[in-house]
Amino acid sequence: MRRRHLLASGITAAIGISAGDLLRAAPAAAAIAPLKSVGTQLPIDDFRAIELDEARGRLYIAQGVGGGLPLVVTDLDGRLLQRVTAVADISDLVLSDDGRILYAAQGFNRIVALDAATLAIVASYPAPPGAHLYTVEPTGDKVIGGFIDAGLGSGGLLIWSAPGVPPVVYTEGPNYHPIIDASPGAPGLLVAGDTGYSPVTTYVIDVSGDSPRIVARRDNTGSNLIDYAVSPDGTEVVETVGHPYEHHSYRLPDLADATVYPSGVYPQDAAWSADSSTVAIGRASTSTGDADVYLYGKGSTVPAYAVDFRNGDSLWKGTLLVNRDGTRAWAVSSTDPYQETQLLHSFGPAHPPRPPVTDLAVTAQVGTGKDKQTAQLTVTWSSPIGDDNYWWITASTNGGAEREFWRGKMDASGRYTLTYALPRGTTTFTVRYRDYWEFYPDGYATATLQR
């Protein structure tokens, strides 16, 4: 598994063709037209990490530390299944290689192990005083936690050989704000580096024995480390850094150059399918029409699939997930600078994304009594919604020129009522929407009254 979102609240498809064959047969990058995805709001109050349990049809979501918010479980489309109130204040979570245990970093002071079938706590791994624990990664028969200094004098790694046993405190590799990842294909090996200062040094650390040992070290692998993604077969690691503006991968265990997966500005995340056939590459701050996520075949520099989020909707770090054979992926994005919305996108060669739809309607009726010379109008919508989305309405009588007489915001109310002084004859009311960014389709609806 790979690192998910690190910073926690309160701390510094073709039948008979495999996904791999489909990716290798992809056209050139310039010919890949990104599919549009609007996502679905997740049933959460805050967000820090997400994990896929494909076998059980679940997504596990951590909501951060400090607010007592519980572990949330949804189905693969983001619909709520369960809130696990007994497991709250989670900054990170990851499923074991065999899928039986869900590990969660809890309260910045311990890792808890949950039975993935029942979600009951079955073990605990307490952190020593002075270690502010925020991330977790199992490898081989060890459980690894990343910590920042809270009195020990250094950040680093905590390495447990068994629950309840004091961990080995390791600070000879990353020792400030570690990012870590491991793979079932390379049990006992950990890829690690520090975020928070540059240039980045990437380590491969053997944690299988009593004393951790650096197997490989490579300096200057980029600036502003965001994430590592080790392929499940254990042969390469994709690094996501703020610079350079591409995703470099390195062979394991020696960190020799491997594939450079083109991404452009700005690298934000990477993730592998469980069969290592497919790697997803995520970007941030893209314009409408530019892909936020690409899918590549392993070793290929030509993307086979691309998806585009709407303008201002930015991919969260560490949220890319890919299913076993690379035919479906997930990502979380936010549509506001304070990350108060969390949209789940699901897409891939075998799973079309939720497309943008403009749902706009108008109804009209003539008033009664003293209002019989007044048109009573109701405009309704369900999509799009947002501060930058406006509808406008015009009137045309007896085939004459249209005249705009009202303009309104498409807010979450989804409904607006208004009146119009109705002249004699036949009047047609037309309500319209046009997206400046050309992401949503045009909206258009009419209603006609006779007086």
Disulfide bonds with the S-S distance in Angstrom:
none
